[in-house]
């Protein structure tokens, strides 16, 4: 057995002996470690990982001291004593995780008057085992890789959200995962979101660090959306260069349901975002948006997989990226239209700008169609800033630096404008401006709390620019 596998086995034994899990969770963990033993960490021989696999990055850590898992939560302290997230006026209900554990004071689950339940997934396992079993870890084993199985074996905690039928949640829920330790830590979250019939929920998900220490974060979020339900999911990433961050999102949609995701990466060490959407019943609709802004030696990988399993479903993807210096970015978009999924409408676009010759961007849009009555298209571009648009702006007396920034902002802000929470959209547009001007780096605490420190505005007519 390799040193890397030995390190993982040690962590697994620690969890099995230290956690007081119900038998059902123990069986889930056992199945996860058995799958991991077969699959191992992803390597560059696997097609979806061939551009930059994570196994070599992890092996480097074994030669010194490998990541540890915090096997119990910190003693309770009010979150405000060590962390501030000030997205002004957005009005979210914030639920915080510290070093892999849900932060609460003797209230692991909250029960709301409208029937919504929010809190620790470990406690939800104990109080609602039948409900959890119906929705938890229902992914196709053939679609799993070693990191997903690893999460199943080693997850510590996660947020459980249950929205009953006919309930509209007006106030967005915000998940904030904070790393605050001097140790090299491995964090494995397992979130579960259940949206009932005719119900609606907006979810904001942030990963943050208080200290720039080596960490390996391996998150999974599962979401089940019932008939005519809606889930808006906003994922924001502004991590330090020492972090390995892997997010996998699995969504199951029923008849006439709607799912919107918007994943924005501002800074990263190594980030991989995987999202799989299953359109299982007629009328389901998915809109998937993404933006990644990387420089220096940062790397971001977006893997999008949409399965049209039923007729009369629609999906639309728009992902955009800008890479500077020696940064790398990869996009892999895969749409599958099954044989019986007639009258499918599926669209996919990936556009990229490489600002230097050393920046490397790869893109692979892919359609796999078995039905004959469909409307499907895909396209991908990797280029540089439009010289004609640059000339037009420069001829108006704008310097080269500002002209470049204006063009990049016109290119990038389309994705942020799909955010339907007004105040969040304003903050994100401001952060995009700051990032493109080189003013935004990894923050000391929440990625959004600094957005009011310096305000600037400019007007531009985007109709003059070619996309």
C-alpha positions as CSV (number, residue, x, y, z in Angstrom):
1,X,0.0,0.0,0.0
2,X,1.3,3.5,-0.9
3,X,2.2,6.1,1.7
4,X,-0.7,8.1,0.6
5,X,-3.2,5.3,1.0
6,X,-1.7,4.5,4.4
7,X,-2.3,8.1,5.5
8,X,-5.9,7.9,4.4
9,X,-6.4,4.5,6.1
10,X,-5.1,6.0,9.3
11,X,-7.6,8.9,9.1
12,X,-10.4,6.4,8.4
13,X,-9.5,4.3,11.5
14,X,-9.5,7.5,13.6
15,X,-13.0,8.4,12.5
16,X,-14.4,5.0,12.9
17,X,-13.1,4.7,16.4
18,X,-13.7,8.3,17.5
19,X,-17.1,9.1,16.1
20,X,-20.3,7.8,17.6
21,X,-22.0,7.2,14.3
22,X,-25.3,5.4,13.8
23,X,-24.9,2.0,12.1
24,X,-26.3,3.4,8.8
25,X,-23.5,6.0,8.7
26,X,-20.9,3.4,9.5
27,X,-22.1,1.3,6.6
28,X,-21.9,4.3,4.3
29,X,-18.4,5.1,5.5
30,X,-17.4,1.4,5.0
31,X,-18.7,1.4,1.4
32,X,-16.9,4.7,0.7
33,X,-13.5,3.4,1.9
34,X,-14.0,0.1,0.0
35,X,-14.6,2.1,-3.2
36,X,-11.7,4.4,-2.5
37,X,-9.4,1.3,-2.2
38,X,-10.4,0.3,-5.7
39,X,-10.4,3.8,-7.3
40,X,-7.5,5.5,-5.4
41,X,-6.8,9.2,-6.0
42,X,-7.5,10.5,-9.5
43,X,-4.5,10.5,-11.8
44,X,-3.7,11.9,-15.2
45,X,-4.5,8.5,-16.9
46,X,-8.2,9.3,-16.2
47,X,-9.6,11.4,-19.1
48,X,-11.3,14.0,-16.9
49,X,-8.1,14.5,-14.8
50,X,-5.5,14.3,-17.5
51,X,-4.7,18.1,-17.6
52,X,-3.8,18.3,-13.9
53,X,-4.5,15.4,-11.6
54,X,-4.5,15.8,-7.8
55,X,-2.6,12.7,-6.8
56,X,0.9,14.2,-7.4
57,X,-0.1,17.3,-5.4
58,X,-1.2,15.2,-2.5
59,X,1.9,12.9,-2.6
60,X,4.1,15.9,-2.0
61,X,2.4,16.3,1.3
62,X,3.1,12.7,2.5
63,X,6.8,13.3,2.3
64,X,6.5,15.8,5.1
65,X,3.4,15.6,7.2
66,X,0.0,14.7,5.7
67,X,-3.2,16.5,6.3
68,X,-5.1,15.8,9.5
69,X,-8.8,15.6,10.1
70,X,-10.1,17.4,13.2
71,X,-12.0,14.6,14.9
72,X,-14.3,16.8,17.1
73,X,-15.6,20.3,17.0
74,X,-13.9,23.2,18.8
75,X,-15.4,24.3,22.1
76,X,-18.2,26.7,21.2
77,X,-17.4,30.4,20.7
78,X,-19.7,32.9,19.1
79,X,-18.7,33.2,15.4
80,X,-18.3,36.9,15.6
81,X,-15.2,36.5,17.9
82,X,-13.1,35.0,15.1
83,X,-14.9,35.6,11.8
84,X,-16.8,38.4,10.2
85,X,-18.8,38.1,7.0
86,X,-20.3,41.5,6.2
87,X,-22.2,41.3,2.9
88,X,-24.1,44.4,3.7
89,X,-27.9,44.5,3.3
90,X,-28.0,41.0,1.6
91,X,-29.9,39.6,4.6
92,X,-28.7,36.0,4.6
93,X,-29.2,33.5,7.4
94,X,-25.6,32.4,7.9
95,X,-24.6,28.9,9.0
96,X,-20.9,28.5,9.8
97,X,-18.6,25.5,9.7
98,X,-15.2,25.7,11.5
99,X,-12.5,23.2,10.5
100,X,-15.1,20.8,9.2
101,X,-17.7,21.1,12.0
102,X,-21.0,22.9,12.3
103,X,-20.8,25.8,14.8
104,X,-23.8,25.8,17.2
105,X,-24.6,26.3,20.8
106,X,-26.7,23.3,21.9
107,X,-28.9,23.5,18.9
108,X,-27.6,21.2,16.1
109,X,-30.9,21.5,14.2
110,X,-33.2,24.6,13.8
111,X,-36.9,24.0,13.3
112,X,-38.7,27.0,11.7
113,X,-42.4,27.8,11.9
114,X,-42.9,27.2,8.1
115,X,-41.6,23.7,8.5
116,X,-38.0,24.3,7.3
117,X,-35.3,22.4,9.1
118,X,-31.7,23.5,9.0
119,X,-28.6,22.3,10.8
120,X,-26.0,19.6,11.2
121,X,-26.4,16.6,8.9
122,X,-25.1,14.3,11.6
123,X,-27.9,15.3,13.8
124,X,-30.4,15.0,10.9
125,X,-29.2,11.4,10.5
126,X,-30.2,10.7,14.1
127,X,-33.6,12.5,14.0
128,X,-34.7,11.8,10.4
129,X,-33.0,8.6,9.3
130,X,-35.8,7.6,6.8
131,X,-35.7,11.0,5.1
132,X,-31.9,11.1,4.9
133,X,-31.7,7.6,3.4
134,X,-34.1,8.5,0.6
135,X,-31.8,11.4,-0.6
136,X,-28.3,10.8,0.7
137,X,-25.6,9.3,-1.5
138,X,-27.9,8.3,-4.4
139,X,-25.3,9.0,-7.1
140,X,-24.6,6.5,-9.8
141,X,-21.5,4.5,-8.7
142,X,-20.2,4.5,-12.3
143,X,-20.0,8.3,-12.1
144,X,-17.9,8.4,-8.9
145,X,-14.2,8.9,-8.6
146,X,-11.8,8.4,-5.7
147,X,-12.4,11.8,-4.1
148,X,-16.1,11.4,-4.0
149,X,-15.7,8.0,-2.4
150,X,-13.1,9.5,0.0
151,X,-15.7,12.1,1.1
152,X,-18.2,9.4,1.8
153,X,-15.7,7.6,4.0
154,X,-14.3,10.6,5.9
155,X,-16.9,13.3,6.0
156,X,-17.1,15.0,9.4
157,X,-20.3,17.2,9.1
158,X,-22.4,19.2,6.7
159,X,-25.4,21.4,6.4
160,X,-28.8,19.7,6.1
161,X,-31.6,21.8,4.6
162,X,-35.2,20.6,4.3
163,X,-37.8,22.8,2.7
164,X,-41.3,21.2,2.9
165,X,-43.9,21.5,0.1
166,X,-45.4,24.9,-0.8
167,X,-42.9,27.0,1.2
168,X,-41.1,30.0,-0.3
169,X,-37.9,30.9,1.6
170,X,-37.5,34.6,1.1
171,X,-34.3,35.0,3.0
172,X,-31.3,33.3,1.4
173,X,-29.3,30.8,3.4
174,X,-25.5,31.2,3.5
175,X,-23.0,28.4,4.1
176,X,-19.6,29.7,5.3
177,X,-16.9,27.1,5.7
178,X,-14.0,28.6,7.7
179,X,-10.5,27.1,8.2
180,X,-8.7,28.4,11.3
181,X,-5.8,26.3,12.4
182,X,-2.0,26.3,12.1
183,X,-2.1,22.6,11.1
184,X,-2.4,21.1,7.7
185,X,-6.0,20.2,7.7
186,X,-8.3,18.0,5.6
187,X,-11.9,19.2,5.5
188,X,-14.6,16.9,4.2
189,X,-18.1,18.4,4.1
190,X,-21.3,16.6,3.0
191,X,-24.2,19.0,2.5
192,X,-27.8,17.8,1.7
193,X,-30.5,20.1,0.4
194,X,-34.1,18.9,-0.1
195,X,-36.6,21.3,-1.8
196,X,-40.2,20.2,-1.7
197,X,-43.0,20.7,-4.3
198,X,-43.8,24.3,-5.3
199,X,-41.1,25.5,-2.9
200,X,-38.1,27.8,-3.5
201,X,-34.7,28.4,-1.9
202,X,-31.6,30.5,-2.5
203,X,-28.3,29.2,-1.2
204,X,-25.0,31.1,-1.0
205,X,-21.9,29.0,-0.4
206,X,-18.5,30.5,0.6
207,X,-15.2,28.9,1.4
208,X,-12.9,31.1,3.5
209,X,-9.6,31.0,5.4
210,X,-8.5,33.0,8.4
211,X,-4.9,32.0,8.0
212,X,-3.1,31.1,4.8
213,X,-2.2,27.5,5.8
214,X,-2.0,24.3,3.7
215,X,-5.5,22.8,3.6
216,X,-7.2,20.2,1.5
217,X,-11.0,20.8,1.2
218,X,-13.2,18.1,-0.5
219,X,-16.8,19.2,-0.5
220,X,-19.9,17.4,-1.8
221,X,-23.4,19.0,-2.0
222,X,-26.4,16.9,-3.0
223,X,-29.7,18.6,-3.9
224,X,-33.1,17.1,-4.7
225,X,-35.7,19.4,-6.2
226,X,-39.3,18.2,-6.2
227,X,-42.0,19.0,-8.7
228,X,-42.2,22.7,-9.6
229,X,-39.5,23.5,-7.0
230,X,-36.6,26.0,-7.4
231,X,-33.1,26.1,-6.1
232,X,-30.7,29.0,-6.8
233,X,-27.1,28.1,-5.8
234,X,-24.3,30.7,-5.7
235,X,-20.8,29.4,-5.0
236,X,-18.0,31.9,-4.5
237,X,-14.3,31.0,-4.1
238,X,-11.5,33.3,-3.0
239,X,-8.9,31.0,-1.6
240,X,-5.2,31.3,-0.8
241,X,-2.5,29.7,-3.0
242,X,-1.8,26.9,-0.4
243,X,-5.3,25.4,-0.6
244,X,-6.5,22.4,-2.6
245,X,-10.2,22.9,-3.1
246,X,-12.5,20.3,-4.7
247,X,-16.3,20.8,-4.9
248,X,-18.7,18.3,-6.3
249,X,-22.4,19.1,-6.7
250,X,-25.1,16.6,-7.6
251,X,-28.6,17.7,-8.5
252,X,-31.7,15.7,-9.2
253,X,-34.7,17.5,-10.7
254,X,-38.3,16.4,-11.0
255,X,-41.1,17.7,-13.2
256,X,-41.1,21.4,-14.0
257,X,-38.4,22.1,-11.4
258,X,-35.8,24.8,-11.9
259,X,-32.1,24.9,-10.9
260,X,-29.7,27.8,-11.3
261,X,-26.1,27.7,-10.3
262,X,-23.5,30.4,-10.5
263,X,-19.9,29.5,-9.6
264,X,-17.4,32.3,-9.5
265,X,-13.6,31.8,-8.8
266,X,-11.7,34.9,-7.9
267,X,-8.5,33.4,-6.5
268,X,-7.3,29.9,-6.1
269,X,-4.4,27.6,-5.5
270,X,-5.9,24.5,-7.0
271,X,-9.7,24.5,-7.5
272,X,-11.8,21.9,-9.2
273,X,-15.6,22.4,-9.5
274,X,-17.6,19.4,-10.6
275,X,-21.4,19.7,-11.1
276,X,-23.8,17.0,-12.3
277,X,-27.4,17.7,-13.1
278,X,-30.0,15.0,-13.7
279,X,-33.1,16.2,-15.5
280,X,-35.3,13.2,-14.6
281,X,-38.8,14.3,-15.4
282,X,-40.4,16.5,-18.1
283,X,-40.3,20.2,-17.9
284,X,-37.1,20.4,-15.7
285,X,-34.9,23.3,-16.5
286,X,-31.2,24.0,-15.5
287,X,-29.2,27.1,-16.0
288,X,-25.5,26.8,-15.2
289,X,-23.1,29.8,-15.1
290,X,-19.5,30.1,-14.2
291,X,-16.7,32.7,-14.1
292,X,-13.0,32.1,-13.3
293,X,-10.3,34.8,-13.0
294,X,-6.9,33.3,-12.4
295,X,-3.3,34.6,-12.5
296,X,0.2,33.9,-11.3
297,X,0.3,30.0,-11.1
298,X,-3.3,29.5,-10.1
299,X,-5.3,26.6,-11.6
300,X,-9.0,26.1,-11.9
301,X,-10.9,23.2,-13.5
302,X,-14.6,23.2,-14.2
303,X,-16.3,19.9,-15.0
304,X,-20.0,20.2,-16.0
305,X,-22.1,17.1,-16.7
306,X,-25.8,17.4,-17.6
307,X,-28.0,14.4,-18.2
308,X,-31.3,14.8,-20.1
309,X,-33.1,11.7,-18.9
310,X,-36.6,12.8,-19.8
311,X,-38.4,14.6,-22.7
312,X,-39.2,18.3,-22.8
313,X,-36.3,19.5,-20.6
314,X,-34.0,22.4,-21.1
315,X,-30.5,23.3,-20.1
316,X,-28.2,26.3,-20.7
317,X,-24.5,26.7,-19.8
318,X,-22.4,29.9,-20.0
319,X,-18.9,29.7,-18.6
320,X,-16.3,32.4,-19.0
321,X,-12.6,32.6,-17.9
322,X,-9.6,34.9,-18.0
323,X,-6.1,33.6,-17.3
324,X,-3.0,35.8,-16.8
325,X,0.7,35.2,-16.2
326,X,1.3,31.4,-16.0
327,X,-2.2,30.4,-14.7
328,X,-4.1,27.5,-16.0
329,X,-7.8,26.8,-16.6
330,X,-9.7,23.8,-17.9
331,X,-13.4,23.5,-18.9
332,X,-15.0,20.1,-19.7
333,X,-18.7,20.4,-20.5
334,X,-20.6,17.1,-21.3
335,X,-24.3,17.0,-22.2
336,X,-26.0,13.6,-22.6
337,X,-29.4,13.4,-24.2
338,X,-30.9,9.9,-23.6
339,X,-32.9,8.0,-26.2
340,X,-36.3,8.9,-24.8
341,X,-35.5,12.6,-24.1
342,X,-37.2,14.0,-27.1
343,X,-37.8,17.7,-27.6
344,X,-34.7,18.5,-25.6
345,X,-33.2,22.0,-25.8
346,X,-29.6,22.1,-24.6
347,X,-27.0,24.8,-25.1
348,X,-23.4,25.2,-24.0
349,X,-20.9,28.1,-24.4
350,X,-17.4,28.4,-23.0
351,X,-15.4,31.6,-23.8
352,X,-11.9,32.3,-22.6
353,X,-9.3,35.0,-22.7
354,X,-5.6,34.2,-22.4
355,X,-3.7,37.5,-21.5
356,X,-0.2,36.0,-21.9
357,X,1.5,33.4,-24.0
358,X,2.3,31.4,-20.9
359,X,-1.3,31.2,-19.7
360,X,-2.8,27.8,-20.6
361,X,-6.5,27.3,-21.2
362,X,-8.1,24.0,-22.4
363,X,-11.7,23.5,-23.2
364,X,-13.8,20.5,-24.4
365,X,-17.5,21.0,-25.0
366,X,-19.1,17.7,-25.8
367,X,-22.6,16.6,-26.9
368,X,-23.7,13.0,-26.7
369,X,-27.2,12.7,-28.3
370,X,-29.3,9.6,-28.7
371,X,-32.6,11.3,-29.5
372,X,-33.6,12.7,-32.9
373,X,-36.0,15.5,-32.0
374,X,-33.6,18.0,-30.2
375,X,-32.2,21.5,-30.3
376,X,-28.6,21.3,-29.1
377,X,-25.6,23.5,-29.7
378,X,-22.1,24.0,-28.2
379,X,-19.2,26.3,-28.7
380,X,-15.9,27.2,-27.2
381,X,-13.3,30.0,-27.8
382,X,-9.9,30.8,-26.5
383,X,-8.5,34.1,-27.6
384,X,-7.1,37.5,-26.7
385,X,-8.6,40.9,-26.2
386,X,-10.3,42.2,-29.3
387,X,-7.8,44.6,-31.0
388,X,-10.5,46.6,-32.8
389,X,-12.4,47.2,-29.5
390,X,-9.1,48.1,-27.9
391,X,-8.4,50.6,-30.7
392,X,-11.9,52.1,-30.3
393,X,-11.4,52.6,-26.5
394,X,-7.9,54.0,-26.9
395,X,-9.1,56.5,-29.5
396,X,-11.4,58.0,-26.8
397,X,-8.3,59.0,-24.8
398,X,-8.3,56.0,-22.4
399,X,-4.9,54.6,-21.5
400,X,-3.9,51.0,-22.3
401,X,-4.2,49.7,-18.8
402,X,-7.8,51.0,-18.3
403,X,-8.8,50.0,-21.8
404,X,-7.7,46.4,-21.0
405,X,-9.6,46.5,-17.7
406,X,-12.8,47.8,-19.4
407,X,-12.7,45.1,-22.0
408,X,-12.2,42.4,-19.5
409,X,-15.0,43.7,-17.3
410,X,-17.4,43.8,-20.2
411,X,-16.4,40.2,-20.9
412,X,-16.7,39.0,-17.3
413,X,-19.7,40.8,-15.8
414,X,-22.2,38.9,-17.9
415,X,-21.9,35.9,-15.6
416,X,-22.4,38.0,-12.4
417,X,-25.4,39.7,-13.9
418,X,-27.3,36.4,-13.8
419,X,-27.3,36.5,-10.0
420,X,-30.8,37.2,-8.9
421,X,-30.0,38.5,-5.4
422,X,-29.7,42.2,-6.0
423,X,-27.2,43.1,-3.3
424,X,-25.0,40.0,-4.0
425,X,-24.9,40.9,-7.7
426,X,-23.7,44.4,-6.8
427,X,-21.0,43.1,-4.6
428,X,-19.8,40.5,-7.1
429,X,-19.7,43.1,-9.9
430,X,-17.6,45.3,-7.6
431,X,-15.3,42.4,-6.8
432,X,-14.8,41.6,-10.5
433,X,-13.6,45.2,-11.0
434,X,-11.2,44.9,-8.1
435,X,-9.9,41.6,-9.2
436,X,-9.2,42.8,-12.7
437,X,-7.5,45.9,-11.4
438,X,-5.3,43.7,-9.2
439,X,-6.7,45.1,-6.0
440,X,-8.5,41.9,-4.8
441,X,-6.4,39.1,-3.2
442,X,-7.2,36.5,-0.6
443,X,-8.9,38.4,2.2
444,X,-8.1,37.9,5.9
445,X,-11.6,36.7,6.6
446,X,-14.7,36.7,4.4
447,X,-14.2,37.2,0.8
448,X,-16.8,39.9,0.5
449,X,-16.3,42.1,3.6
450,X,-13.8,44.5,2.0
451,X,-15.9,45.5,-0.9
452,X,-16.8,48.9,0.5
453,X,-13.3,50.1,1.4
454,X,-12.9,51.9,-2.0
455,X,-15.6,52.7,-4.4
456,X,-15.2,53.6,-8.0
457,X,-17.6,53.7,-11.0
458,X,-17.3,53.9,-14.7
459,X,-19.8,53.7,-17.5
460,X,-19.2,51.8,-20.7
461,X,-21.4,50.9,-23.7
462,X,-20.9,47.2,-24.1
463,X,-22.7,47.2,-27.4
464,X,-19.6,48.6,-28.9
465,X,-17.5,45.5,-28.0
466,X,-17.6,42.1,-29.6
467,X,-18.0,39.2,-27.3
